């Protein structure tokens, strides 16, 4: 991939909704975007970034993970870029919003337990405190999302809701947050197709985790995305949406069902099935 690596073609990824942002002050974290449609994720210092690279590499060669590979963004290896005179390593990933004109994106972190076994007691306490009420009720939380408001025809910028919004979110308001994300206020007649599409993709993930025994996933997310520009009041409308698993710095080998993850993804699927349709 070295042929297209040129810093004049790389910018911060403006549609990032969860995690740390790439800034001049904190260039070791966050996402960048290449004009050809790739996401560059910095390999963080310490073991976290190395663990994620190891996960993606294993995904490419292990035939037992073929089904999982279909559920994550395409991986194109790693590359070293010079940032502020420092050589930095980046993971190269598919941008699932590449062809979307108005990408609405939500990061949903899955599981009550977001710390991996063997971490420090401080890490456990910190993780248990964050998004606590939502995780206890839903077995997932919402670190952030953005949405283009279809009810406002003049809006050209997305409304953004960051991690501070997610940390303060009352669990009783979670369903209404998804309705905001899905533009329920627009009264578009085809929104049910959008919800059905997301429910179908979430069910694929749920069924995978019902059967997989290879890994346990901690602090991993599901990324939901659709193009608000594509939604039409047309009976032939086919929603343009994507659902992908992301964030694999805390995946550990296992030989039993990942109940923590399965509970969260099942609750998310049930929410779409029973409270949004």
C-alpha positions as CSV (number, residue, x, y, z in Angstrom):
1,X,0.0,0.0,0.0
2,X,3.0,2.3,0.2
3,X,2.3,3.8,-3.3
4,X,-0.6,5.9,-2.0
5,X,0.9,7.0,1.3
6,X,1.4,10.7,0.9
7,X,0.7,13.1,3.8
8,X,-0.9,15.6,1.5
9,X,-3.7,13.1,0.9
10,X,-4.3,12.3,4.6
11,X,-6.6,14.2,6.9
12,X,-8.2,13.6,10.3
13,X,-11.3,11.4,10.1
14,X,-14.2,13.8,10.7
15,X,-16.8,11.1,10.9
16,X,-15.2,9.4,13.9
17,X,-17.8,9.2,16.7
18,X,-16.1,7.1,19.4
19,X,-12.7,6.7,21.0
20,X,-9.9,9.3,21.0
21,X,-9.6,11.9,18.2
22,X,-6.4,12.5,16.2
23,X,-5.2,16.1,17.1
24,X,-1.9,17.9,16.9
25,X,-1.7,17.8,20.7
26,X,-2.4,14.0,20.8
27,X,-1.1,12.5,17.6
28,X,-0.6,9.1,19.0
29,X,-4.4,8.4,19.2
30,X,-7.3,8.6,16.8
31,X,-8.1,8.0,13.2
32,X,-6.9,9.5,9.9
33,X,-8.5,9.2,6.5
34,X,-6.9,8.8,3.1
35,X,-8.6,10.3,0.0
36,X,-8.7,6.9,-1.7
37,X,-11.1,5.6,1.0
38,X,-9.0,4.1,3.7
39,X,-8.9,4.6,7.4
40,X,-5.6,4.8,9.3
41,X,-5.8,3.8,12.9
42,X,-2.7,4.6,15.0
43,X,-1.0,1.7,16.7
44,X,-1.0,2.9,20.3
45,X,2.0,2.5,22.5
46,X,2.4,-0.5,24.7
47,X,0.5,-3.8,24.2
48,X,-2.9,-2.5,23.0
49,X,-2.0,-1.5,19.5
50,X,0.2,-4.6,19.1
51,X,-2.6,-6.8,20.2
52,X,-5.0,-5.3,17.6
53,X,-2.5,-5.8,14.8
54,X,-2.0,-9.4,16.0
55,X,-5.8,-9.9,15.9
56,X,-6.1,-8.6,12.3
57,X,-3.2,-10.7,11.1
58,X,-4.6,-13.8,12.7
59,X,-8.0,-13.0,11.0
60,X,-6.3,-13.1,7.6
61,X,-4.7,-16.6,8.0
62,X,-7.0,-18.6,10.4
63,X,-9.6,-20.5,8.4
64,X,-11.6,-21.0,11.6
65,X,-12.2,-17.2,11.7
66,X,-13.6,-16.9,8.2
67,X,-17.1,-16.0,9.3
68,X,-15.7,-13.4,11.7
69,X,-13.6,-11.9,8.9
70,X,-16.8,-11.1,7.0
71,X,-18.1,-9.0,10.0
72,X,-15.2,-6.6,10.3
73,X,-13.8,-3.9,8.0
74,X,-11.3,-5.1,5.4
75,X,-7.7,-5.0,6.7
76,X,-4.8,-4.0,4.4
77,X,-1.8,-4.3,6.7
78,X,0.2,-1.6,8.4
79,X,2.2,1.4,7.3
80,X,4.7,3.8,8.9
81,X,4.0,7.5,8.5
82,X,6.0,10.4,9.7
83,X,4.0,12.6,12.0
84,X,5.6,15.7,13.7
85,X,9.0,14.2,12.8
86,X,8.2,10.9,14.5
87,X,7.7,7.6,12.7
88,X,4.3,6.2,13.6
89,X,2.7,2.9,12.8
90,X,-0.8,2.7,11.5
91,X,-3.3,0.0,10.8
92,X,-4.9,0.4,7.3
93,X,-8.6,-0.4,7.2
94,X,-11.6,-0.1,4.9
95,X,-13.7,3.0,5.4
96,X,-17.3,1.6,5.7
97,X,-18.7,5.1,5.1
98,X,-16.6,5.8,2.0
99,X,-19.4,6.2,-0.5
100,X,-21.9,7.8,1.9
101,X,-22.7,11.5,1.2
102,X,-24.3,12.1,4.6
103,X,-23.0,9.3,6.9
104,X,-25.0,8.8,10.1
105,X,-22.7,6.7,12.4
106,X,-23.1,5.2,15.9
107,X,-20.5,3.5,18.1
108,X,-22.1,0.9,20.4
109,X,-19.7,-0.7,22.9
110,X,-20.8,-4.2,23.7
111,X,-20.8,-6.0,27.1
112,X,-21.2,-5.2,30.8
113,X,-17.6,-6.0,31.4
114,X,-15.3,-3.8,29.3
115,X,-12.0,-4.8,31.1
116,X,-10.1,-7.9,30.2
117,X,-9.0,-10.5,32.8
118,X,-5.6,-9.8,34.2
119,X,-5.8,-6.0,34.1
120,X,-5.1,-3.8,37.1
121,X,-7.7,-3.2,39.9
122,X,-7.6,0.5,38.9
123,X,-8.5,-0.4,35.3
124,X,-11.4,-2.4,36.6
125,X,-12.7,0.4,38.7
126,X,-12.3,2.9,36.0
127,X,-14.1,0.8,33.4
128,X,-16.9,-0.2,35.8
129,X,-17.6,3.5,36.5
130,X,-17.9,4.5,32.8
131,X,-21.3,4.2,31.3
132,X,-22.3,2.1,34.3
133,X,-26.1,2.5,34.3
134,X,-26.5,1.8,30.6
135,X,-24.2,-1.2,30.8
136,X,-26.1,-2.6,33.7
137,X,-29.5,-2.4,32.0
138,X,-28.6,-3.0,28.4
139,X,-25.2,-4.8,28.4
140,X,-24.0,-2.1,26.0
141,X,-23.3,1.6,26.0
142,X,-23.1,4.4,23.4
143,X,-19.7,6.2,23.3
144,X,-20.9,8.5,20.6
145,X,-22.9,9.1,17.4
146,X,-23.6,11.6,14.6
147,X,-26.7,12.1,12.6
148,X,-27.9,14.3,9.7
149,X,-31.3,15.6,10.5
150,X,-33.7,14.6,7.6
151,X,-36.4,16.9,9.0
152,X,-34.1,19.9,8.3
153,X,-33.7,20.2,4.6
154,X,-31.1,23.0,5.0
155,X,-28.8,21.0,7.3
156,X,-25.5,20.2,5.7
157,X,-23.6,19.3,8.9
158,X,-24.3,16.4,11.2
159,X,-25.4,16.7,14.8
160,X,-22.7,15.1,17.0
161,X,-23.1,13.4,20.4
162,X,-19.8,12.6,22.1
163,X,-18.7,10.3,24.9
164,X,-19.7,12.8,27.5
165,X,-23.3,12.6,26.2
166,X,-23.0,8.8,26.4
167,X,-21.7,8.8,30.0
168,X,-24.6,10.9,31.2
169,X,-27.2,8.9,29.2
170,X,-30.1,7.6,31.3
171,X,-30.8,4.0,30.3
172,X,-34.5,4.7,30.0
173,X,-33.6,7.2,27.2
174,X,-31.6,4.7,25.1
175,X,-34.5,3.8,22.8
176,X,-35.2,7.4,22.1
177,X,-31.5,7.9,21.3
178,X,-31.8,5.2,18.6
179,X,-34.9,6.9,17.2
180,X,-32.9,10.2,17.0
181,X,-30.1,8.3,15.2
182,X,-32.5,6.7,12.8
183,X,-34.3,10.0,12.0
184,X,-37.7,8.9,13.3
185,X,-38.7,12.5,13.5
186,X,-38.6,12.8,9.7
187,X,-41.7,10.6,9.4
188,X,-40.1,9.0,6.3
189,X,-42.3,6.1,5.2
190,X,-39.3,3.9,4.5
191,X,-37.6,4.0,7.9
192,X,-38.9,0.5,8.7
193,X,-36.7,-0.8,5.9
194,X,-33.7,0.8,7.5
195,X,-34.5,-0.7,10.9
196,X,-35.1,-4.1,9.3
197,X,-31.8,-3.8,7.5
198,X,-29.9,-3.1,10.8
199,X,-31.8,-5.9,12.6
200,X,-30.8,-8.3,9.9
201,X,-27.1,-7.4,10.2
202,X,-27.1,-7.5,14.0
203,X,-28.7,-10.9,13.8
204,X,-25.8,-12.2,11.8
205,X,-23.4,-11.0,14.5
206,X,-25.6,-12.5,17.2
207,X,-25.7,-15.9,15.6
208,X,-21.9,-15.8,15.2
209,X,-21.4,-15.2,18.9
210,X,-23.9,-17.9,19.8
211,X,-21.5,-20.4,18.2
212,X,-18.0,-19.0,18.4
213,X,-15.6,-20.3,21.1
214,X,-12.3,-18.9,19.9
215,X,-12.1,-15.5,21.6
216,X,-13.6,-13.3,24.2
217,X,-14.1,-9.6,23.2
218,X,-13.7,-6.8,25.7
219,X,-14.2,-3.1,25.1
220,X,-15.1,-3.9,21.5
221,X,-17.8,-2.1,19.5
222,X,-20.3,-2.5,16.8
223,X,-20.3,0.4,14.3
224,X,-23.7,1.2,12.8
225,X,-23.7,3.5,9.7
226,X,-26.2,4.6,7.0
227,X,-26.4,7.3,4.4
228,X,-29.1,9.8,5.2
229,X,-28.8,11.1,1.7
230,X,-30.0,7.8,0.3
231,X,-33.3,7.6,2.2
232,X,-36.2,8.2,-0.1
233,X,-40.0,8.0,0.1
234,X,-39.9,5.4,-2.7
235,X,-41.4,1.9,-2.5
236,X,-38.2,0.6,-4.3
237,X,-35.9,2.2,-1.7
238,X,-33.1,-0.1,-0.6
239,X,-31.3,1.3,2.4
240,X,-27.5,1.9,2.2
241,X,-26.2,0.7,5.6
242,X,-23.3,-1.0,7.2
243,X,-22.7,-2.8,10.5
244,X,-19.2,-3.8,11.4
245,X,-17.3,-5.0,14.4
246,X,-14.4,-2.7,15.5
247,X,-11.8,-2.2,18.2
248,X,-9.9,-5.4,19.0
249,X,-7.1,-4.3,21.4
250,X,-8.6,-6.4,24.2
251,X,-9.5,-9.7,22.5
252,X,-8.2,-12.8,24.3
253,X,-8.2,-16.5,23.4
254,X,-11.0,-18.6,24.9
255,X,-12.6,-22.0,24.6
256,X,-16.2,-21.2,25.7
257,X,-19.0,-18.9,24.8
258,X,-18.4,-15.2,25.2
259,X,-21.5,-14.6,27.3
260,X,-20.6,-11.0,28.1
261,X,-20.6,-10.1,24.4
262,X,-23.5,-12.3,23.5
263,X,-25.7,-10.7,26.1
264,X,-25.0,-7.2,24.7
265,X,-25.4,-8.0,21.0
266,X,-28.6,-9.9,21.8
267,X,-30.0,-6.9,23.6
268,X,-29.1,-4.6,20.8
269,X,-30.7,-6.9,18.2
270,X,-33.8,-7.2,20.4
271,X,-34.1,-3.4,20.8
272,X,-34.3,-3.1,17.0
273,X,-36.7,-6.0,16.7
274,X,-39.1,-5.1,19.4
275,X,-38.9,-1.4,20.1
276,X,-38.1,0.2,16.8
277,X,-40.1,-1.8,14.3
